[in-house]
Amino acid sequence: MYNGGMAGLTFWSPNVNVFRDPRWGRGQETPGEDPVVAGKYAARYVRGLQGNDGLRLKVAACCKHYTAYDLDNWNGVDRYHFNARVSKQDLEDTYDVPFKSCVVEGKVASVMCSYNQVNGKPTCADPSLLKNTIRGEWGLNGYIVSDCDSVGVLFDTQHYTTTPEEAAAATIRAGLDLDCGPFLAIHTENAVRGALLQEEDVNMALANTITVQMRLGMFDGEPSAHPFGNLGPGHVCTPAHQELALQAARQGIVLLQNRGRTLPLSRSFQTVAVIGPNSDVTVTMIGNYAGVACGYTSPLQGIRRYAKTVHLSGCTDVLCNGNQQFNAAEVAARHADATILVMGLDQSIEAEFVDRKGLLLPGHQQELVSRVARASRGPTILVLMSGGPIDVSFAKNDPRIGAILWAGYPGQAGGAAIADVLFGATNPGGKLPMTWYPQSYLAKVPMTNMGMRADPSGGYPGRTYRFYKGPVVFPFGHGMSYTSFAHSLVQAPHQVSVPLASLRVSRNTTSASNAIRVSHANCETLALGVHIDVKNTGDMDGTHTLLVFSSPPEGKWSAQKQLIGFEKVHLVTGSQKRVKIDIHVCKHLSVVDQFGIRRIPIGKHDLYIGDLKHSISLQANLEEIKS
């Protein structure tokens, strides 16, 4: 697209903010609520975009929005005015984790700072975040860019400085290199003339930005003489790329419930009723921040490849403000061999600057589902499109609804993928990247509360599967299959000694809870391998994602459990494969204390792998340290 004059070489992607609140409208852009998943996604996404040619870049990726940005417009508070009050503990073990992976493991070329303030300072004017952490501690080789017009926002909206020149100076001195917007171009020169800023600061910002342009080959002359120089718009919609879109959609579908093996549907069904406001949508399937699709297959079009259909939308749109069409939908379901309801959300409900007000299906959608399920002559399947979780407890507990699928926003080939799963051409293997909470959860959790950990004294239940222990509709990592899998632990250590980098360490190496600072451990020698045999014990080929969770010894800093590794394996029926999960003690078995210091708790760490449990005892000579 760049060679065709239709795009640049810098892509402000990926969005790696942790999806901490189910109402966030931009959660659909992210890899979910878990910082380990988000970190792995971030690093691999960046490497995929930028390539592996050393310093040379294919394109420049940008990890956004740093940091603690996950509120757009909720209950009178918007992202331009929001001051996210974040503890050092939560910043270190949740909000910053994906960004660190972007820089350290992904070698990203740029990081974008966010609109919001963190603990009273705009992120784009905070040297502790930009200069000290991103560039200093993590070693960014690239530039730091503002979210669009956020330098203007911190002056005009947040009134953080008295003059625009002070705002320009504050951001550049903090480590900002590039402004998405006109503010720095207008006010930086006067900031230098007024001695608020040194020319050396401006030169450094320019050098950081221009160096990335040089790595992109933008000063190397005619692009066609260089790698990727002959690619153009015609390479976008190739059959291989469209097949990749279909495969991605298939792999992302999550089977939430399958009562009595309702799915897959029999291909002998003569007529299928396809009902719902998302049953024949196209653009809805690509979510937000999407390019131009090569072509769409709606759910209705996909299902028509397998059976004769009767189609009724039931509602004019996902808002579903009336029930005038419900009688016709009931009649269709009463005469069909099977009924598929395609419901959910779209960008009118959740989007940038549109946070959700609740977790239930909008308008009269729930009524439509229940009425159609009561009327249906054959099996009833509920398919959900959304970026965030939906409280569908009513459907989960309704014996007349045989199966529930979540498709997310599955992309241009989403309808084909949904149909392939419904009729068994594809065995679903997706897992939920976020917790599906009940609607009642929201009453206890203001979106403005950034705390991850529960506070029982104040009735605050905590956030995400790591800290929330209350009831859920469906848990993080949930996802069923048409086949079954069995796990057996082959090899894993029972005891590990944690060697110290030096015994000449400060007295606060240990705490009352017996935990060693990661910085004082010899981390290079602390890599473990856990070997698990996975067997397909069912009657259909399938793909299984093995999830490994860890629970640390009891401690006030600790999550109840944390995902530490995962691996996807495809198994034909009856076959078995051995999977190795690499565990790095300093990274995966560490916790963060209230001061934001990462530590390794000494004692028993429990690993959970499917229905298996294995304990690893970490040991160290604490008395020798204390002396």
PyMOL commands that set and color helices and strands:
alter all, ss='L'
color gray80, all
select helices_A, chain A and resi 27-29+35-50+88-95+97-104+123-125+128-137+150-156+164-174+183-193+199-215+223-225+233-235+239-252+259-261+283-286+299-304+326-335+365-375+393-396+414-422+439-444+456-458+464-467+507-509+518-520+523-525+585-588+622-626
alter helices_A, ss='H'
color red, helices_A
select strands_A, chain A and resi 10-11+60-66+73-74+77-78+83-84+110-113+117-118+121-122+143-146+254-258+271-275+308-312+338-344+380-385+401-408+485-491+495-497+515-517+527-536+542-551+562-571+576-584+591-592+598-601+603-609+612-619
alter strands_A, ss='S'
color yellow, strands_A
deselect
rebuild
show_as cartoon
